[in-house]
Each structure stands twice: as C-alpha cells, then as structure tokens.
Amino acid sequence: MPMRMRRTRGARLPYGTLVAAAAAALLATLVTPAGAQPEPTGPSGRESRPVHSYADAIRESVWVDTGLDGDGDGRADRVAVDIVRPRETAAAGRKIPVIMDASPYYACCGRGNEGQRKTYDADGNPVQFPLYYDNFFVPRGYAFAAVDLAGTNRSDGCDDVGGRSDVQSAKAVVDWLNGRARGYTSRTGDTRARATTWSTGNVGMIGKSWDGTVANGVAATGVEGLRTIVPIGAISSWYDYFHSQGAPLYNANPSWLSEYVNSPEARARCGAVQDRVAAGTPYSGDWTRAWTERDHVRNAGKVKASVFVVHGQQDLNVRANQFGQWWDALAAHGVERKIWLSQTGHVDPFDFRRADWVHTLHRWFDHYLLGYENGIDREPVADIERAPDRWTTDRHWPPRATTSTTLRPAPGAAAGPGVLGRAPAAPGSTATFTDDPGLGELDWAARIDSATPEKAGFVTRPLSRDLRIAGSSKVTVTATPSTDTAHLSAVLVDLGPDTIRDYGAPGEGITTRTDRTCWGASTPGDSACFKETEARTTAVGYTVVSRGWADLGTWADPRQERPLTPGRAYTMTLDLAATDHVVPAGHRLALIVGGTDKDLLDPPTTTPTLTLDLARTWAKLPLVGGAAAFAGATSGPYPAVPTPTAVPSLSGAEPPAAVTGPRLPGSGAAR
C-alpha cells in the first residue's frame, strides 16, 4: 500500500532522505516473515534494520591457512570459507561484524530441518548458504561466513572428530578476520585475501550439534575477537559423547565419523589420521591424551566470549550432561551466559520456537557484535519449556534457592518398589537386580510398581505440592557384583500422567508442515523461506527426568577401568544429566538403578547380578527450596491424578527413534 510521509514543522527533509527512508521501510516490510509481526525493539529502541540489498551482496570464497598439515602433504592446510556480506558497507568503507558457522556437514549431509547443502555456480562461486543466518542478518549489516572444517567439502587436511584440526579450522578463520592469519583467493594460489578492510574483527559463532561443538572448542582457546558463541545441542567433551564414566554408550570409537564427513579426496588421504583417532580413543573407556585434547570443559577459564546455550532436555544424541557440565564450568569462571532448555530431543530452536528465537538471536548479536545497548544482557538468564510450547523464565539458572538435597532409598513395606525419602535405610538393607540388556529405562519406569528382576526402584509418596529439580544430580551407590564386569544406570522418573513433546518419535518433538514462512531476503538460488513446524505431543504415564551411566570398574579411578572382584562391595558416584523439571502435585518421584539401559548403553561382557547396600546408597538432587521443599511436598494431603488412557509412544521395549541405528552428533530432527 502507498506510504505517506509526514512533514515535520520547521524543516523539510531533503527529497533524497525521504526516498531512502521509504526504501528502507519497504525493504523492512518485504523481509518481515509471512504471518509474523514486525520485531519489537529492545528497551533502548536500537536494533539493526534490513537496509542492505541481499541480492546485490558480495559473495566470495577464501581459503585460510590453518598452520597445520593434517594430511601430511608437506604444505599447510587451507580451509574454505564462503562469505556473503553487504555491498553497500564495502562501498562506503565501513567495517562490519561476522556471524560464523563452522561445520563438517555442508557437503556430506546438509544443515537444518531440510538438509540444505552449499551450492555453487559454474565458476565455483557460492550461491546457497544453508539456513537463514545469511538471509536475515546480511541485510542488517552483518557478514556471514560458512567454514568447511578441514577434510570436508572444499578444504584441505583431514577431519579429526573434535580434535586440534577441527578447532584450528575455525580458530584460524577468527584470526584471519582479525588480521592474524593468511587467507587466499584460491585453494592453491598465492594471491592474498584480506578481511581487515571490511571486518571489525568481532565474530559470533553459532551452530547446532557438531557446529556448536566447534564453537565451544574455539571459545575455549581464548581467541581474541570471538565475542559470543551460540552452541545449540553441542558437545562440551567428546569423551562424554562416546562414554559415560567408563561405560561405552554405543559405537564408542569416533574414527568412523571422520570417514563419514570427509570429502572423497580426503578419504583417500586421511587413513593415517583415522587410525590415530581410533588408537587414541579406546573402546574400553580409559581416558587418553586424545580425550584431553577433545575436552573443552577443562579450558572454560579461557573463554572470553559470552555464551548462549540451547539444548533439548530429552536429547539422546548429544545428551544433556554436555550442556550441564559446560554451564557449570563457565559459571565458575564468571562467563556471561544465557540458556534455553526445551522439551525436545536434538532440535534447533528455529524449529520449536521460531519467531521468539529469531527475535532473541537478533538482539543477542546486535548487543555482542554491534555493541547496541538493547538490554538483553540484563534480562532473565533462562527460558525453560515446561509443557509443549509453554515457557517460563528465571533470572538465574539454576535458581538461587536451589540446594543439593540428599534423598535415600529404603525397602518398601510390601512387594514392589522401595521408598525414596530423607530417612536412611537400616544397616543391612539391600536390593538386588540382574542386568538384562534387552530392557531399558522405559521398561523400568513402566514396571516401577512391580518387583521385576532387572531393576531396583524407589518412589516417594504422591506429592502434595509441586517439586522442582533444576541442575545436575548425583547418585552414589554401593554395589556388590557377581562378576568381574558390571555397568550401572541411574534414572530419575516423574511418575504420573502428562502430555509431553514426543521426543522418541521421528522429529524428536516436532512435526514438519508443508507451509513456509520467510525470515529475511531471498535470491533465486537461496530462499529465506522454510517449512513451518509444530509440536508433536504424546500422552504418557511417566516421564524420564534425568539419567546417568557408569562402568563400576571405574570406581577407584574414573579414567581407568579395573576388573571387579565378585562378592566385593564397591562405592561409586554416577553423574546424572542436568535438567529442569517440575514434578507436579499428585505425581511421585522415582529413582531407578539398573544395569544396561537398552539402546543407550552397551552391555558389559558378563551378565552380573548386583546387590545394593541401601544404607550406603543415596541421591543428591538440586531441589529448588532444598530439603524444606521436599519435606513440604511429601507431607499433607495430595490430589488424586487421573489414570492415563492413551498408550504412550515411549513405553514398552521399543527404543526412541532418536537412538536407533548409526548416530551422528548432527543427526536427529535436524543436523
């Protein structure tokens, strides 16, 4: 519709200014997502606006020298960087910040819910940049850089699955953007490409899964110029992706991932690298130098960037312990942080909370990369999804009223589960179970009120008021095995009917629709329009809240497994994944201890029977309100809860879809 210009009293705006303002307003209208409202401004009213042409943007490729020779060909590896940036800022000589996504997936597997890959024209110039970051942010005065990790797509070298090569692939690009590394206009030529003519040096790294893991790793180097990272469903320690306290979680050797993501040329030259990765990351779960190299948590003190963490609490690919240990380590070093926790599995927030996510990310980058004082750094730190599409906020996370509270298992009064409460069990009290690799946490939870041989279960009485768990739990067990090897699982379960995101179904909590909304400007080769999604829900009779696994053979040293002596008691503590969950009034809270958690934990080489010494077994839970909250929730009258009538898709022996078959750090609903 025609726009009307208001004439200001006392002065006329020049005609050119009016035209420019009209053009900017029109462009802002054109890139507003279909069906969405224009973004509100922050408290200061200042935000970047879409005033630059995406169609006319500069698109170029640069190869940055990493300083490594991973493929052993006698010359330093160069990684390919595809860049798109506004032509107008370049013409004006104005420097701009960079949003960067470094990934191994741009050619082999694709990015996002629709599996987008990079595309190029006949001359090798970039045409499509996967995802919406370029479409949305380039018109707003940012550059976007898509980096191919070493060994992937158009880069030299070999991917080493989270090691030095992965991290240096992206760190070298941050250095180049700040004038500290060399870039070239071709893969083999000598013509230099310089970024300091157009880059401010301010970089924000973002990415889901493997991409976000690289962002964590680069931040942990303390590199100058990296102002913020946004790791989504990301790994903080690769050891904990393949093992849990010595227990192998599945195909517990990462070398096959290198084969999967490397380019065909890299596969032919990188066999030695894959052999070194395999040799350095033994299936036994023993800690090695290779795992130390891939542990970013130990270097949290070097992080200078702000960190915006996003994670699915039911992510069974990159499990929630990955964000929990990273968050706690960053907190210990005073790193500025923000967090979103969803009910989904391995899903990007663009696909479970799209409009709010893009708006929040926009303000985040505006503040940390452009320096706009929009107030986002003073807002509540945490957004938590309480039910499908229902979110709450917390100024601090975990909330400051959270206290580690000890709960103790004890025998029950009758056949069935034991009791979970504050009182210790009488000396000599025991519970016994036999490892059954054919069953797992969902089977245990479904049979909690029956005395079945594969688990030991303990439950509270129905709660009289809500009880909130926020943070990471620990379960200490004293167990006597019947064999020389044994694996343990500890699971917290909310027993009661609910409707949750169906994280075990394809999509891991979302359904992808056919209609699209647009988030930025498009070109014929790079659309800003993406398929919409909606929550996929299911009715359940119980919800797994948190889990942890361990090899009992690491009881003395978490970095080395030792054979067990049958008949001897061992004490060890299992670390459970971080969570934020409210157990509603009328529900019960359960602690289950078992052996092999089917499809999540590999079984031991034997079939042990384990006897728990209940007087020397306990759980420490981060309860909001601490022991007083637990006492209040387990006293007084409690409401009746309806019996669920629907059959939950997560019950029975079938594993969640997210964990069947070969898995990748980027697999799931969307890489």
Steps between C-alpha positions, in 0.01 A plus 500: 500500500626858442700653785426852616780732611440731794645849455683623808435853623784745463711302251459296189677170454697486174332305224785246494463437871128440457560253218765317700270478801217370284725240342621384840145472630393306192794263530418442866146409395621263232716299738251477785405130525163413353241490772736653756498839666791739449760452771456717808798708592704448815478726805725761341313478169824439309532204266652420164254537213487328160622793289753321280434303183539126537474444125794734433713375789862403442540121488854367509715205603823522693742228606660562841833349602453299821872453567445122521590223259247238598515304177881492497543633147778738599299824488274673747132416474260765379137500600231636270291792623194610302403857584203722424503866607322825410634681195387836639722484810796395286445793263482739793815357656308405813612198698247244622489202740482136394265217592674169438385138480789252470371157402602161358153454348477753217562240228450153647178533693340843493390743768168568659165330497502491119856374459628798304846481344727766361461556127728675250473638148700372204800711605499369856349812653267440796128517424314338792602542860303247710266622773365851546793680665615656172152594380405666825821662621680615183228760421546618859867581456675176590724270300436127512783248468441128444822308574573148372694316769830346389446196280142590411349649184760732342756505784842338526607278787312230689214518745607362838162495677525779753876514531758764420417505129130569558565782743785655304290495181269759654746681727722578200203671335440715810869588489476586128201725562718683753807522276701229679486222237542474126217456255511438126263542211550139388579162650853482358586849375707775663264797458422628847151577628473743788202541730619798700380736228138408572488303830488661844648177636194442718387141443201305626506122447176305482404146413310190595662178615846451345498865386421621852765267636760674285377833637554369854849384407603827337368701796703276732820614326436856619550635147476878475211636294252223577235703682225244543407139422158338465546123540177309427483136612880507513772278646727637771711185545527239227582229753155547649345468156638147459533387863349567839736444793673217320189338352474500119183668383489349152748466211755652733774589256478828311720412203204393284359852530809633323438259215138614486559875468831509311485587131574217253848644448562516873389141552773390262773686688387495863523135599793565731307772682204268550732230632647744752155606615394137543816409690470801729136447596473139622167325535594413859415855605842565650592868490779587255679809372263495203204549734681780684550676166126474437391618845394865485367511856852498644571826315184685600719749684643620169160592356467874432183482290147514635317168464136443404429131561202320344428134571220245490456335837397177326790507254619138491761577236695786659375434850419768754811433711691677221338837565486448877872454558581783256253738667636426846863542390423831330317619813802416713706738286245781485422467127193694387232247409142444385312172460193352333390147597228333296304176538622381159770261396775612262312794346596856404299781667417627151281190481336508842464872584573679176377857534625546856831340410577722203401810696717401798797401286473829312519699822781277631722560197410868488623537856815289491615565142371850426517628856137612518371558851168323460475353850527132412796460734282614792203274433422165669770246417288188443199403288362154587231310309262363764250340263481495121521868391463628858808682628608659826798719585749517786731787582769251604554135411491291697284724720684634802266314735628169359678278752651154461274277708574142599226243443543141613354170378359249747305174477125529454240358733376249242604337176567761235711814503697627793460840662680821403520754780727677742542224757793260452438131461576272790849347493495176307211602272556389141342491154609265221466504122647310204615682188265440205636666183163453332331754726555867572378807683158504336435138596620566855275803537197316357549221756593714798221366721594139434793312651681411177849347501677745267479810719484644849236772530420748777213749505371787711142518613277714275607862534276751674659790309720550197869410536756654265835343407740749336859406422716188510433208734736236640421147612744316726463123510673227695464187290631146524531330156488128428743530205820687415327761278181700557331808359259718696216734405324747730178664386267760651137463393188713546221247555168644390299581188607786280510625144856555380685557177539161337879500500512131415317537169647614167555874532585463871217721616406691185293437190607671179214655303485587132434874537793740514587827666778733387777635722699750301555573134525242223674450169411246231774272634457561873152520646428647843177299523494186713241238585311574817483253788274428792533306823453126472357383830408176671313400815721310745467338838855588607784726387871428527650810660873424504742214447858398563716197423830358620733203488533377858859409414588872512401526867857586608613701198249650256771495232582131513294181522610221734365144525258455787525236770172308516348521847680823592308822565595810297385858550484748214307813403311530170458845346149555362422739217393855580128569486230743601179314576201557725345184646136607544294451813337157494792343311777290653875534453690178436867402510579189300836320500560239232767354276502543124269776378391348170604691185669767709774302676700205369483190725799366694677180395323306774146483641545620856262492792555803723400543862459858625585589857215744555650647816795613287301608193347845450411769245590868516242702309506875428160590643364852486430573863723213614409260779215722620337482157528121500356476850211723404431304183498163679268592786134588522215406266567454133273530197382198308629473144314339211614170360636554146279352231737540205782259428821705507722470199801489732391192695594140445824356373521703179779760528447865411548562130775744588733226617453216253750426228823686429506837670688819433550811712288672238230240446147517631222733399747732333872499467 
